[in-house]
């Protein structure tokens, strides 16, 4: 008999018609960090052309390794979801699947409708997996008049607190960029003075 695969990150599915009305509270009572997609209620079945049953994709982030059977039974028993569960190979892939970020031919779902609980760090999950985030922060930095990393960090903390953990994670990039920005400004000032004296 082959040994059952184990993981601490498992993906699952629940359907609106069979999930408990208080599915969120049920999940909270499990005391396992989790994240849920928005209700996918506009997905089209490619074979039939019909709208699929409304459903949510979910992910458990356990503190220890769990087997397929353990997670499958948990989902079927507590959430009345399909018994089939899958090991999460890529949190980025889950994020994309949650809102169809990488599938423009599919319905794009609202990132604001992602749910999480039991200590799951949703801000970190979103910042680490959102491909546009670095671009957004870069534009904030580029368009600001700030040249010092400390000032920029304070500015982000005040105006965009949801982006702060991402700035910390990528602090080397932002610091180097600001150093370069400041150097270019100094270089331009020197050139202006030299041009004036010529």
C-alpha positions in Angstrom: 0.0 0.0 0.0 1.4 3.4 -1.0 1.9 5.9 1.8 -0.7 8.7 1.7 0.6 12.1 0.7 0.8 14.7 3.5 1.0 18.5 3.4 0.2 21.5 5.6 -1.5 23.4 2.7 -4.6 21.9 1.2 -7.1 23.3 -1.4 -10.8 22.5 -1.2 -14.1 23.4 -2.8 -17.6 24.3 -1.3 -20.9 24.8 -3.1 -23.3 27.5 -2.1 -26.3 25.1 -2.3 -24.8 22.5 0.0 -22.5 24.5 2.3 -23.8 25.5 5.7 -25.2 29.0 5.8 -22.8 29.8 8.6 -19.8 28.2 6.7 -17.5 31.1 7.9 -18.3 30.4 11.5 -17.9 26.6 10.9 -14.4 27.3 9.5 -13.5 29.7 12.4 -14.4 26.9 14.9 -11.8 24.6 13.3 -9.1 26.9 14.5 -7.1 26.4 11.2 -6.0 29.4 9.2 -8.0 29.6 6.0 -8.6 31.7 2.9 -11.6 31.6 0.6 -12.2 32.9 -2.9 -15.2 35.1 -3.7 -18.3 33.2 -4.7 -17.7 32.0 -8.2 -21.2 32.5 -9.6 -20.4 33.4 -13.2 -18.1 30.6 -14.2 -19.2 28.9 -17.5 -18.9 25.2 -18.1 -16.9 24.9 -21.4 -18.7 21.6 -22.3 -22.3 22.7 -21.8 -22.0 26.5 -22.0 -24.1 26.7 -18.8 -23.2 28.7 -15.7 -21.6 26.4 -13.1 -23.1 26.0 -9.6 -22.0 28.9 -7.3 -18.9 27.8 -5.4 -15.9 29.0 -3.4 -12.3 27.7 -3.7 -10.6 27.5 -0.3 -7.3 26.7 1.3 -6.3 25.5 4.7 -2.9 26.4 6.1 -2.3 23.8 8.9 0.4 24.1 11.5 1.4 20.4 10.8 1.3 17.9 8.0 -2.2 16.5 7.3 -3.1 13.5 5.1 -5.5 13.6 2.1 -8.0 11.5 4.2 -7.9 13.8 7.2 -8.6 17.0 5.1 -11.1 15.3 2.8 -13.1 14.1 5.8 -13.0 17.5 7.4 -14.3 19.2 4.3 -17.0 16.7 3.6 -18.2 16.4 7.3 -18.0 20.1 8.4 -18.6 22.0 5.1 -20.6 19.4 3.1 -18.1 20.0 0.3 -16.7 17.5 -2.3 -14.4 15.0 -0.7 -11.7 15.7 -3.3 -8.9 18.0 -1.9 -5.6 18.9 -3.4 -2.1 19.8 -2.1 -1.3 23.4 -2.8 1.8 23.6 -4.9 1.7 27.4 -5.4 0.0 30.1 -3.2 0.4 32.4 -6.2 -1.5 29.9 -8.3 -4.3 29.9 -5.7 -4.5 33.7 -5.7 -4.8 33.7 -9.5 -7.4 31.0 -9.4 -9.4 32.8 -6.7 -10.0 35.9 -8.8 -9.0 34.6 -12.3 -6.1 37.1 -12.3 -4.3 35.3 -15.1 -7.4 34.2 -17.1 -8.8 37.2 -19.0 -11.2 34.9 -20.8 -12.9 34.0 -17.5 -15.0 36.2 -15.2 -12.7 38.4 -13.1 -13.7 38.3 -9.4 -13.3 41.1 -6.9 -10.2 40.8 -4.7 -12.2 42.6 -1.9 -14.5 39.5 -1.7 -11.7 37.2 -0.7 -12.4 36.0 2.9 -10.0 34.7 5.5 -9.9 33.7 9.2 -8.2 32.1 12.1 -5.1 34.2 11.9 -4.5 33.8 8.1 -2.5 36.8 7.1 -4.6 38.0 4.1 -2.6 41.2 3.6 0.6 39.2 3.3 -1.0 36.7 0.9 -2.4 39.5 -1.3 0.8 41.5 -1.4 3.1 38.5 -2.1 0.9 37.2 -4.9 -0.4 40.3 -6.6 1.8 40.9 -9.7 0.8 44.5 -10.0 1.7 45.5 -6.5 5.4 46.2 -7.1 4.3 48.4 -10.0 1.8 50.3 -7.9 4.3 51.0 -5.1 7.0 52.0 -7.6 4.5 54.5 -9.1 3.8 55.9 -5.6 7.5 56.2 -5.0 8.3 57.7 -8.4 5.6 60.3 -8.2 6.3 61.4 -4.6 8.8 64.1 -3.8 10.4 61.8 -1.3 14.1 60.8 -1.5 14.8 59.1 1.8 13.7 55.6 2.5 12.5 56.5 6.0 10.3 59.3 4.7 9.0 57.0 2.0 8.2 54.2 4.5 6.4 56.7 6.8 4.5 58.0 3.8 3.4 54.4 2.8 2.4 53.7 6.5 0.2 56.8 6.6 -1.3 56.8 3.1 -1.2 53.1 2.0 -0.9 51.0 5.2 -2.0 47.8 3.4 1.3 48.0 1.3 3.6 48.5 4.2 4.6 44.8 4.7 5.4 44.6 1.0 7.7 47.6 1.3 9.5 45.9 4.2 9.9 42.7 2.2 11.3 44.5 -0.8 13.2 47.2 1.2 16.5 46.6 -0.7 14.9 47.5 -4.0 13.1 50.6 -2.7 16.3 51.8 -0.9 18.4 51.4 -4.0 15.8 53.2 -6.1 15.6 56.1 -3.7 19.4 56.4 -3.4 19.5 56.6 -7.2 16.7 59.1 -7.3 18.5 61.3 -4.8 21.8 61.0 -6.6 20.2 62.0 -9.9 18.7 65.1 -8.3 22.0 66.1 -6.8 23.7 65.6 -10.2 21.1 67.8 -11.8 21.6 70.5 -9.2 25.4 70.5 -9.8 24.9 70.7 -13.5 22.5 73.6 -13.2 25.1 75.5 -11.0 27.8 74.7 -13.6 25.6 75.9 -16.5 24.8 79.1 -14.6 28.5 79.8 -14.0 29.5 79.2 -17.7 
